[in-house]
């Protein structure tokens, strides 16, 4: 299977891994900025609040996170650096060999160094999708009948669209609502996070079917 065929077969996987890897990086960056603003102080424990002042602290529960680094300033800078690396990698290099695994590892490091909980989880799921970018998906081809595959492939654009809209709302829209409209509704953001996880998992599953379907059509056209 050459590079051209892999690109055709795994378009959905690449889109999921790239877009949500970038969103995870943006989310981690938000945490890192709040941690650096707290200054050169030691955290009270492994679990911390990324923001202790301002709209995020009052309207979003302080953006909880965890860190194994005993200094909030260093934690924040590490989070910022890892988040930027995540965004650049997801946008430009995720399709390379081992890209999905690298994204998963970056997400784990982000989790341990103050990047919050939601961004690393989204990044890990995006990395799992990235594992399929260069894969022929042979195991899935055996498990999914043609009818099920076609049905799931038909659903993918819709589920993926909902997933992207919700993801952008969770990472960017929530900040706009909090800072510019003073919205104080933490439950809305928690529910958006749960929707993000569910829709992302469904996007990965239906995306596999979509890539398989496109691969079958492309293989047929090349005969």
Residue pairs with C-beta under 8 A, 6 or more apart in sequence:
1 9
1 136
5 215
5 218
5 219
5 222
6 133
6 134
7 14
7 95
8 214
8 215
8 218
9 136
9 137
9 211
9 212
9 214
9 215
9 218
10 132
10 133
10 134
10 135
10 137
10 211
11 210
11 211
11 214
12 156
12 160
12 203
12 206
12 207
12 208
12 210
12 211
13 129
13 130
13 132
13 133
13 135
13 204
13 207
13 208
13 211
14 94
14 95
14 130
14 133
15 160
15 207
16 126
16 129
16 130
16 160
16 200
16 203
16 204
16 207
17 90
17 94
17 99
17 100
17 103
17 126
17 127
17 129
17 130
17 133
18 90
18 91
18 94
18 126
19 90
19 126
19 164
19 167
20 90
20 122
20 123
20 125
20 126
20 129
20 163
20 167
20 200
21 86
21 87
21 89
21 90
21 91
21 94
21 103
21 123
21 126
21 127
21 130
22 86
22 87
22 90
22 91
23 119
23 122
23 167
23 168
23 170
23 171
24 86
24 90
24 107
24 110
24 119
24 120
24 122
24 123
24 126
25 83
25 84
25 85
25 86
25 87
25 90
25 119
25 123
26 83
26 87
26 119
26 171
26 172
27 83
27 115
27 116
27 118
27 119
27 122
27 170
27 171
28 79
28 82
28 83
28 86
28 110
28 115
28 116
28 119
28 120
28 123
29 79
29 80
29 83
29 84
29 87
30 50
30 56
30 63
30 116
30 171
30 175
31 50
31 63
31 65
31 76
31 79
31 83
31 114
31 115
31 116
31 119
32 50
32 75
32 76
32 77
32 78
32 79
32 80
32 83
32 114
32 115
33 76
33 80
34 50
34 51
34 52
34 56
34 63
34 76
35 48
35 50
35 65
35 67
35 72
35 73
35 75
35 76
35 79
35 114
36 72
36 73
36 76
36 77
36 80
37 51
37 53
37 76
38 52
38 72
38 73
38 76
39 72
39 73
40 71
40 72
40 73
41 71
41 72
41 73
42 70
42 71
42 72
43 67
43 70
43 71
43 72
43 75
46 66
46 67
46 68
47 64
47 65
47 66
48 64
48 65
48 66
48 67
48 72
48 75
48 114
49 57
49 61
49 62
49 63
49 64
49 65
50 56
50 62
50 63
50 64
50 65
50 114
50 116
51 57
51 60
51 62
51 63
52 62
55 178
55 179
55 182
56 62
56 63
56 175
56 178
57 63
58 184
59 178
59 182
59 183
59 184
59 185
59 186
60 174
60 178
60 186
60 189
61 186
63 116
64 116
64 117
65 114
65 115
65 116
65 117
66 111
66 112
66 114
66 117
67 75
67 112
67 113
67 114
68 112
68 113
69 75
69 78
69 113
69 114
72 114
75 113
75 114
76 114
78 113
78 114
79 110
79 113
79 114
79 115
82 106
82 109
82 110
82 113
82 115
83 110
83 115
83 119
85 106
86 103
86 106
86 107
86 110
86 123
89 99
89 102
89 103
89 106
90 103
90 126
93 99
94 100
94 103
94 130
94 133
95 133
95 134
97 134
99 130
99 133
99 134
100 127
100 128
100 129
100 130
100 131
100 132
100 133
101 127
101 130
101 131
102 127
103 123
103 126
103 127
103 130
104 123
104 124
104 127
104 128
104 130
105 127
106 123
106 127
107 115
107 119
107 120
107 121
107 122
107 123
107 124
107 126
107 127
108 120
108 124
110 116
110 119
110 120
110 123
111 117
111 120
118 170
118 193
118 196
119 171
121 197
122 167
122 196
122 197
122 200
125 197
125 200
125 201
125 204
126 200
128 204
129 203
129 204
129 207
132 208
132 211
136 215
137 208
137 211
137 212
137 215
140 208
140 209
140 212
141 212
144 152
144 208
144 209
144 212
148 209
149 209
149 212
149 213
150 209
150 213
151 209
152 205
152 206
152 208
152 209
152 210
153 206
153 209
153 210
153 212
153 213
153 214
155 206
156 203
156 206
156 207
156 209
156 210
157 210
159 199
159 202
159 203
159 206
160 203
160 206
160 207
162 199
163 196
163 199
163 200
163 202
163 203
166 192
166 195
166 196
166 199
167 196
167 200
169 192
170 189
170 192
170 193
170 196
174 189
174 192
177 183
178 184
